Amino acid sequence: VRRDAPDPRFVYRAGRPDMRSSRVLKKKDNSIEEELGGLGERLKGAVKQGVGAVTGNESLRREGKRENKEGKARQEDNDVLD
């Protein structure tokens, strides 16, 4: 492992964080936007999980299940609607 190589979780492209870093750097702000972001992540995960199940693509199904869980966790951590 090269010590001078940048951490891949914090790679920026065109001023925007890489998809992997957006989850790591996401600010929890207890807002409607965070609630909707969690809902969107759950929906995206559910679609991937369904498509993976129908097509027999286990990798896609597992990815969808993981994203669904992450979205649910984001919504549970956010207490704006509680």
C-alpha positions in Angstrom: 0.0 0.0 0.0 1.4 3.3 -1.0 1.4 5.9 1.8 1.4 8.9 -0.6 -1.7 7.7 -2.5 -4.9 9.6 -1.6 -7.5 7.8 0.4 -10.1 6.6 -2.2 -13.0 7.5 0.0 -12.0 11.2 -0.3 -11.4 11.5 -4.1 -13.0 14.5 -5.6 -13.9 14.8 -9.3 -14.8 18.2 -10.8 -15.4 19.7 -7.4 -17.8 17.0 -6.3 -17.1 14.1 -4.0 -16.9 10.7 -5.4 -20.0 8.5 -4.7 -18.2 6.5 -2.1 -17.2 9.5 -0.1 -20.7 11.1 -0.2 -21.9 8.6 2.4 -18.8 9.0 4.5 -18.9 12.8 4.5 -22.7 13.2 4.7 -23.8 15.7 7.3 -26.7 14.7 9.5 -28.8 17.8 9.8 -32.2 16.5 10.9 -34.0 18.2 8.0 -36.7 17.3 5.5 -33.9 17.1 2.9 -32.1 14.4 4.9 -35.4 12.6 5.3 -36.1 12.7 1.6 -32.5 11.6 0.9 -33.0 8.6 3.1 -36.3 7.8 1.3 -34.6 8.2 -2.1 -31.8 5.8 -1.1 -34.4 3.3 0.2 -36.3 3.5 -3.1 -33.2 3.1 -5.2 -32.2 0.1 -3.1 -35.6 -1.5 -3.5 -35.5 -1.1 -7.2 -32.0 -2.6 -7.4 -33.0 -5.4 -5.1 -36.1 -6.2 -7.2 -34.2 -6.0 -10.6 -31.5 -8.2 -9.1 -34.0 -10.8 -7.9 -35.9 -10.9 -11.2 -32.7 -11.1 -13.3 -30.9 -13.5 -11.0 -28.1 -11.0 -10.4 -27.1 -11.6 -6.8 -24.6 -8.8 -6.7 -27.2 -6.3 -7.7 -29.7 -7.7 -5.3 -27.2 -7.5 -2.4 -26.3 -3.9 -3.4 -30.0 -3.0 -3.4 -30.5 -4.6 0.0 -27.5 -2.7 1.5 -28.7 0.7 0.0 -32.2 0.0 1.4 -30.8 -0.6 4.9 -28.6 2.6 4.6 -31.6 4.7 3.6 -33.6 3.3 6.5 -30.8 4.0 8.9 -30.6 7.6 7.6 -34.3 8.0 8.2 -34.2 6.6 11.7 -31.3 8.8 12.6 -33.2 11.9 11.4 -35.7 13.0 13.9 -37.3 15.8 12.0 -40.6 14.0 11.5 -40.6 12.2 14.9 
